[in-house]
């Protein structure tokens, strides 16, 4: 067994690897950027090495710095986690050439499956069905548009080096193609250093089903059953489950056999995932399920597979990397019960899922089920990295029980002032279509607005929340006398409950009641899933009216492109510029018809939260 491992990653996955390595007696080495100097994975590891500035390109994506950290710390192996350099064949090769153990597949396997177009050709040769599309070398926009028209709209534009929903755009009509292509290529170039794309037919009612595979250096390849990852928002998975609902034994057998053939075709070693797209317009049928791509790494959703099989996939990774055979044969791998996972993100669903950053002044995660987290109360959410705070996983005998338990876990999350999607998850898990297993990748888009709406409880609940905190305030006997007057009723106390969007005033008073000082703060979670902060009144910011016409940055980020110039006349909804933060690109659109009066930013510029990006003079006639 490997004696020491450096985890070339951060956050939740770094903590996940550390836990298994510690159980196996393997020494762990963390790496960290300047932004992560006090992060949980740094505190958990046996040793930690600084590798550079906050921006990933100068730290977690800088292979030379990670190799230097491995030499400095005496690491025997490098585990890449997922994301960052996990599917970078050149980095994997440099690890091996440095005399270290690479906890992952052979670089040749990564290369073979790393480009979606080449992988599809390889799968066709292996007898694995693939979706129709264009995978050519000619990347001129005119030809790509022509090929898209041949395939027939809607189509997907996908970065050949992409993954995790990055570098992917759904295009419904020819008029949308040029802008979507340019945006996709920019995001792909920034995220993967490769702007090459492919185009494939978009399945109208698609389900995303993937099979976990594992291989060893002796040539054995097994599957660990399938997962359904159809609940996605903008092609990023939100909720995953295993096994896939509605899949019969025959279809499962054919699908998993195809996945094993796919992995064997590239002599695969270690943990990997074969991703398929299924036509969800009717019952699942192996003849209507096609190969999409292979992820040559551990997946974010691997805990649901661990739950139904009882297998620690990170342990298997370390054992296979150490030269050991697979611990079990295919016949020995069984599936029990049902498991479901939800990704808890630092984002505000009620504000268009904008990332939420800052210090986690208050964080309470569920005490039931399994929670894989990379943060604790007091940690900070940075604008530089993925906004995932934790993964919530529940395993039960039946699907209904698994979903009900996970919904309760999501409802138990308390977080302030950073916002999360916990309430969104709770509503999604309780949705009739989700509970019934009527899934497709467009379901979140159709129903998500209902799940995302911020709950605003009525007056009785507000009163109850305020009274609970009011009665729980315990700062000695003096506060309970505040407002007391001889021969007169106590002075009423007004509490303000701030849900981040609206401040709700509640009047409390009467004999025996206490009081809250102007600086008191308290946090309570309501039954509806909203998190409330009890705080003094906050008047509107001075000069707020002066900002009319100004479009400000919703978060710190990098201006990746600017589509307008001063003096341009713009339409309502027109894209003005794009902003990249937390690994996602967001289009900043004009809220009005008007003229660009000021444009203080340029492409390539880093901006802070609430920085003015552009100022529009509204067209009065419009």
Phi, psi and omega in degrees: 000141174307140182264335180210145182222134173264130179264110184274058184198191184214180170062215188301315184290325177297316178297322180298314180294320180300319182299315180290317180300318179298319179297328181271000180079021180265128179291138184246140177237124177262154170241153183208148174272175178300326180289340185251018186304329181248020185290161183298318182295331177290319180291329183281327187290159177290325180219149178223141184232130177286140183232008174137189182295175186294321184298131186305324181298339180254007181216275186291341176258003180267092184302322182296324180290324179291320177296321177296322178294323178296317178295317181298322186268353181074029180292143177267331185219163175233124175255123186274352185067220172228155188078188181048243187261014188296332180242030179262104185297324180295320178293317178303318180294321180293327176297314181295317180294337177279001179083016180257161177272127178266116181274077183179184182287167176299141179306327179296324178291321178298316180297316182298323183257355186287331178255121188300323181292314179295322180298321180294321177297319179295321180292323177300318179294330181272002179080023178259124183293140180232158179286147179291148180175188179249129182229027187281169180279333181289116185247019178293138184304322182296317180292318179299320178295321178295317179295321177299319179296323178296317181295320181100128180285150002282152177230162173251130169264126185227131173296131182294335180258013188279182180171159177065024180083355180279145178066044180218134179220136173268128181240122185266339183210158184300326182295339182267352193294312186300312181294319180295320179297313181298317180295317180298316181294321177299311182297320179295318180296318181290322185276324188235356181071020183211115183266004181294136182232163169235164179234134178223157180297134177271123179281128190298320180236066188280145168245140181259110181236133183229154181241128176281125177240160179211134177230161176237177183287351181268359177099000179278139176225132178229164171248156177238042177071185189251166173229147173256121183238037187286337181280098186227151173236119183055043177069011174252132184293141180244314180227133180231151181215160176213135357284174180289130180295138176083007180266122179275170186297323181295313179296319179299316181298316180292320181294312182293326177294321177296321180295319179295319177299319180298315180291320180294331182296338179243021179051052191287140177230134179097196183273135177207168181226129174262118184260134180236154171246131183244144174284111184267012181287348178211193178301149179298133183218129183301335179282350178239037176230128186234148176294137174252305185191171174239135173260115186268058183193179171287145180262154176304322186271015182300336180299332179290326175292319177299322183293317184278339181257341184074019183251135175272105185292330177292322176299315178299320178302313182293323180291315180295320178296334178279359179096003181281155175286166175304135183296335183226153172273170180301320182293336182274351182269119183236164180240133182227129174072201183222142180228147179219144182231141175234143181263119179271114183250152171274087182202163183245098181303325182288348179243039179072024179063032175297137177301147180243126183239167178128188183277138178275080182299324180223124178215119175230116180262160185302150178261000178248167179064201179247134179234116174256111185230155176246010181221160173227168177303134182098342177286170180242144174266121185267151176282356188272344189230177179305140186275013182289126178269321185195165171244131179254124185231135177228137180236133181212177181292321183237163178296317180301318180292321180297316181291318180298318180294321180289325176299319178295322178297316180298321179291343181271355181289133174235127183210134177202144358273353176297133180272153178228171177266021185301314180294321176302315180297317181299318178292320180298316183292339180260359181295141184302316182294321180293314180299324180282351180079019177271080191251149164200167187288352177263358185298317180297321179296325181280323187251351188299328180299323178293322180286332186274340184303130181288122182292137177238096183297155179285177186304317181303321180288321176302315180299318182295316179298313181298318182294323178300311181292321181300315181285336183274347181300123184225091179234036181092178186286335186299315182300331182286351177260351182297134181087356180284136179224143179292132177058031178205151179294154179300152176289129179299149179249131178257126175252144177249125177253118187252116178265013179092346180233320181230140175260122182255127181264135178231127179264128177233151179175173180124171183300136174081000182277156180263201178212164179241129180287160184299342182257003182293143176223145177209155183234129178224149175250129180275168180295337182280354179096356178281148175254132185242138175249124175271120190212160173296164179295136177243107179292163178299146183297139180299138177078014182300324181294334181294342183276004180304131180090346180272134174254120186252158179291126180286349182195163173297144180185183181250126175286112184269334178201153177233123186259358184229169177226163178301133181097346179292141173268129186238152178266158175297130181089356179288138178288125181263318179199172177237144183234130180251127177208146180051041174070011179235146178260132180240131177278127176263117187249156179284130179278351185218167168276131182178197183237140179289112182265323179222146179215080188279004181240164179221161178299136181092358182270136174274133181235154177268169177299138178070014172288142179287123180266318181200151177238128183250129172273114184295139177282109184299325180297322179290000000 
